[in-house]
Amino acid sequence: MLLKCISFRFEGENSGFSKALKAAKKLGIFDRQNPNVVVVLTWACSLPNRNAQKWKAKMEAKGQKINSILLKTVGVQGPVVFIGKS
């Protein structure tokens, strides 16, 4: 799944991300025995922060939130990958 990192709309029951997860769950594409989910957060370098440690902490927090949403919505977790916008 692809998410724009600078978006905060992936949280909440009615977010587009949660709705997409619920729709995908209905299709039965998630494997709980062998998790097959990878979340890619794009535009990760666009978050303004000159301190690398603070940026890393923000990205780890976002990754944890996303994995929490995945676990709550579809019962699996997967790697969260951060990429720049190019």
C-alpha positions as CSV (number, residue, x, y, z in Angstrom):
1,M,0.0,0.0,0.0
2,L,1.2,3.5,-0.8
3,L,0.7,6.5,1.6
4,K,1.9,10.0,1.3
5,C,4.0,10.6,4.4
6,I,3.0,14.3,4.8
7,S,-0.7,13.3,5.0
8,F,-2.2,12.9,8.5
9,R,-5.4,11.5,7.1
10,F,-4.4,7.8,7.5
11,E,-5.6,7.8,11.1
12,G,-9.2,7.1,12.2
13,E,-12.0,4.7,11.3
14,N,-13.2,6.7,8.4
15,S,-9.8,7.5,6.8
16,G,-9.2,6.5,3.2
17,F,-6.4,4.2,4.5
18,S,-8.7,2.3,6.9
19,K,-11.5,2.1,4.3
20,A,-9.0,0.6,1.7
21,L,-7.8,-1.9,4.3
22,K,-11.3,-3.0,5.1
23,A,-12.1,-3.4,1.4
24,A,-9.0,-5.4,0.8
25,K,-9.8,-7.6,3.9
26,K,-13.2,-8.4,2.4
27,L,-11.3,-9.7,-0.7
28,G,-9.4,-12.1,1.5
29,I,-6.0,-11.0,0.2
30,F,-4.3,-10.8,3.6
31,D,-2.4,-13.9,4.9
32,R,-2.2,-14.0,8.7
33,Q,0.2,-16.9,8.7
34,N,2.6,-15.3,6.2
35,P,2.0,-11.5,6.3
36,N,2.1,-10.1,2.8
37,V,1.7,-6.4,3.5
38,V,4.3,-3.7,2.9
39,V,3.4,0.0,3.4
40,V,5.4,2.5,1.5
41,L,5.3,6.1,2.8
42,T,6.2,8.5,0.0
43,W,7.4,12.1,0.4
44,A,9.3,11.1,3.6
45,C,12.0,13.6,2.9
46,S,9.5,16.5,2.6
47,L,8.9,16.6,6.3
48,P,10.8,19.7,7.5
49,N,13.4,18.8,10.1
50,R,17.1,19.6,10.0
51,N,17.9,17.2,12.9
52,A,18.3,13.7,11.6
53,Q,17.5,12.1,15.0
54,K,14.2,14.0,15.3
55,W,13.3,13.0,11.8
56,K,14.1,9.4,12.5
57,A,11.9,9.5,15.6
58,K,9.0,11.0,13.7
59,M,9.3,8.3,11.0
60,E,9.4,5.5,13.6
61,A,6.3,6.9,15.3
62,K,4.5,7.1,12.0
63,G,5.5,3.5,11.3
64,Q,4.2,2.3,14.6
65,K,0.9,4.1,14.1
66,I,0.5,2.5,10.7
67,N,1.3,-0.9,12.1
68,S,-1.2,-0.4,14.9
69,I,-3.9,0.5,12.3
70,L,-3.0,-2.6,10.2
71,L,-3.2,-4.8,13.3
72,K,-6.5,-3.4,14.4
73,T,-8.1,-3.4,11.0
74,V,-6.8,-6.6,9.3
75,G,-4.9,-8.5,11.9
76,V,-1.5,-8.4,10.4
77,Q,1.6,-6.2,10.5
78,G,4.3,-5.5,8.0
79,P,7.3,-3.4,7.2
80,V,6.9,0.3,6.7
81,V,9.3,1.7,4.1
82,F,10.0,5.4,3.7
83,I,11.0,7.0,0.4
84,G,11.6,10.5,-0.9
85,K,9.4,12.1,-3.6
86,S,11.6,11.5,-6.6
